[in-house]
Amino acid sequence: MRPVGSKYLLEEPLGRGATGTVWRASQRETAGAEAAVAGQPGETVAIKVLKEELANDAEIVMRFLRERSVLLRLTHPNIVRTRDLVVEGDLLALVMDLIDGPDLHNYLRRNGPFTPVAAALLTAQIADALAASHADGVVHRDLKPANVLLAGTGEGEEMHPMLTDFGIARLADSPGLTRTQEFVGTPAYVAPESAEGRPQTSAVDIYGAGILLYELVTGRPPFAGNTALEVLHRHLSEEPRRPTTVPEPLWTVIERCLRKNPDERPSAENLAGGLRVVASGIGVHASPAQAEAALGVAALLAPDPAPAPVPDTAPAGSADPTQALPTNAPSYDPAAATNVLPTTGPDADPTQVMSPTGSGPGGPGDADPTRAMPPMPPGNPGDDPHPWQNQLRAARDRNEQTQVQQYLDPNDDPLRRRPQRRPSPQQPPQRPPQRQQRRPQPAPYQQPQQPQNYAPAPHHPQQPQPQRYAPPPQPPQPEPRQPRQRGSNPNRMKIPGLGCLKGCLFVIVVLVVGSWLVWELTPLKDWVAEGKSYWDAVSGWISDVKQWISDLGGPS
Ligand SMILES: Nc1ncnc2c1ncn2[C@@H]1O[C@H](COP(=O)(O)OP(=O)(O)OP(=O)(O)O)[C@@H](O)[C@H]1O
């Protein structure tokens, strides 16, 4: 148990993401007036301890403090409440409500896709959270299933999505870490304008919600690829295709959210309303009027007339994103990748940027998406890196997978890496106890009680998916076999040759019994011993042999 500030004690890690590690923690003392929730001693909370790179960046610390009021005032039933922010030395931590449930990414992996109705209703609640934050001028910028925690996955409970990590993207968007033209987000969920370094607004969250909705009903995001670059390119140039399992009204919503032009995406409020109309119109028991309304959902998806801007995301004026990548390219040719990534130096070798052969970093055969990032091309020392290089590096950083319930190497633990501030006791590092496994239940949404006009996709168990960033679980290693023990007493004395002796005796007994049976049951005794019994014959033969042996020795 390690203290964070004077008010909290870290107990066990719950998971690790790109920006830090989340811990289960307890409150030691009631927090001061600066906290949004004072809390009571003994109360359990979740604390995100931000990575050292973030905590060591003066710009981020300033931003963290400036954002304090925004983060603390963001309250909504579908937003994980931030209770307090702790800045202690070079440690930055966010104290949150602890949500007792899995995140949506893990839930989806364990349980497979949702029915269209359940997916629409779940996403409607997420859109409610977005509408509230956008109204407050806060854009999430990293909407993805891993950032949605599911409360109420117990039996008979209604599933309740809670959006988390609000403001983290804003913190990570510091000039110290990223340049103004970079995107902050995860490649599979990133909006085209973020990928291109264009100005961003709250419409990036609507794009993220569209990707999330697609993934909820199909089990995978629409744009995948072997490298982050490939995924980004598909966001920019490829239109999503409607899977057969997605009902038409729901597809209308997804397609609107995934428009390349942010001005054509609906507002979060309209998205929530549209999804609820769709959910009641596509259920098994939808009335004709409800089905009709769902089919006309496009009319409800009006764009936001005044989307909330993301500060500092206007281009610096130097980079024309259309130079970086031909967004009107009809299809993506991996072999052409070296041509679309510009280099800044006259001697630049385009094959250094990204190998199309797969033999170098970033090639199609490269299994590690983090290696997909091109090295910095040679250029003038004073040159700024091109937006694409920053974008790709950010993609790599943000694409790190959450490692849930893992043992943290003490060297990776930001709290332990500061012995001068907090000397650790002379104990060997203890493996933290495993977090109790929660068994989520299927979504308890009910289908509406009216006839429906489509066959809903069954909520079938998870099938293996080609998500290369989610490595399949390792098969359990077999227990090492115990050496075989004979008998029940392992301490019994071992007599050499005893086994052989037993074997010989057994053979003799078998021979005697066998020959006796042959003697008695066949006419053999009449032929060789004039009808004598077996024992008489045998004893006669034995005395003959004895006599013969004594004759061998002579009369003396
Ligand atoms: N408030 C919370 N209550 C309970 N568990 C939480 C809470 N916040 C996060 N977690 C758990 O911690 C894990 C890691 O959270 P984190 O936000 O760091 O991951 P991430 O979203 O994958 O990373 P990032 O957003 O930094 O890329 C989550 O998957 C979730 O299981």
PDBQT file of the ligand as one rigid body, heavy atoms in Angstrom, charges set to zero:
ROOT
HETATM    1  N1  LIG A 601     -12.735   4.471 -12.618  1.00  0.00    +0.000 N 
HETATM    2  C1  LIG A 601     -12.361   3.210 -12.804  1.00  0.00    +0.000 A 
HETATM    3  N2  LIG A 601     -12.893   2.227 -12.040  1.00  0.00    +0.000 NA
HETATM    4  C2  LIG A 601     -12.520   0.941 -12.223  1.00  0.00    +0.000 A 
HETATM    5  N3  LIG A 601     -11.636   0.531 -13.143  1.00  0.00    +0.000 NA
HETATM    6  C3  LIG A 601     -11.084   1.467 -13.926  1.00  0.00    +0.000 A 
HETATM    7  C4  LIG A 601     -11.414   2.842 -13.814  1.00  0.00    +0.000 A 
HETATM    8  N4  LIG A 601     -10.724   3.534 -14.742  1.00  0.00    +0.000 NA
HETATM    9  C5  LIG A 601     -10.000   2.637 -15.409  1.00  0.00    +0.000 A 
HETATM   10  N5  LIG A 601     -10.201   1.394 -14.924  1.00  0.00    +0.000 N 
HETATM   11  C6  LIG A 601      -9.573   0.157 -15.377  1.00  0.00    +0.000 C 
HETATM   12  O1  LIG A 601      -8.226   0.407 -15.697  1.00  0.00    +0.000 OA
HETATM   13  C7  LIG A 601      -7.958   0.023 -17.033  1.00  0.00    +0.000 C 
HETATM   14  C8  LIG A 601      -6.936   0.968 -17.613  1.00  0.00    +0.000 C 
HETATM   15  O2  LIG A 601      -7.508   2.241 -17.728  1.00  0.00    +0.000 OA
HETATM   16  P1  LIG A 601      -6.888   3.319 -18.693  1.00  0.00    +0.000 P 
HETATM   17  O3  LIG A 601      -7.836   4.437 -18.790  1.00  0.00    +0.000 OA
HETATM   18  O4  LIG A 601      -5.514   3.624 -18.240  1.00  0.00    +0.000 OA
HETATM   19  O5  LIG A 601      -6.778   2.436 -19.988  1.00  0.00    +0.000 OA
HETATM   20  P2  LIG A 601      -6.934   2.778 -21.502  1.00  0.00    +0.000 P 
HETATM   21  O6  LIG A 601      -8.203   3.492 -21.706  1.00  0.00    +0.000 OA
HETATM   22  O7  LIG A 601      -6.722   1.513 -22.260  1.00  0.00    +0.000 OA
HETATM   23  O8  LIG A 601      -5.682   3.684 -21.695  1.00  0.00    +0.000 OA
HETATM   24  P3  LIG A 601      -5.533   5.079 -22.397  1.00  0.00    +0.000 P 
HETATM   25  O9  LIG A 601      -6.882   5.704 -22.463  1.00  0.00    +0.000 OA
HETATM   26  O10 LIG A 601      -4.574   5.768 -21.485  1.00  0.00    +0.000 OA
HETATM   27  O11 LIG A 601      -4.984   4.720 -23.716  1.00  0.00    +0.000 OA
HETATM   28  C9  LIG A 601      -9.301   0.031 -17.734  1.00  0.00    +0.000 C 
HETATM   29  O12 LIG A 601      -9.356  -0.859 -18.778  1.00  0.00    +0.000 OA
HETATM   30  C10 LIG A 601     -10.262  -0.360 -16.635  1.00  0.00    +0.000 C 
HETATM   31  O13 LIG A 601     -10.372  -1.762 -16.583  1.00  0.00    +0.000 OA
ENDROOT
TORSDOF 0
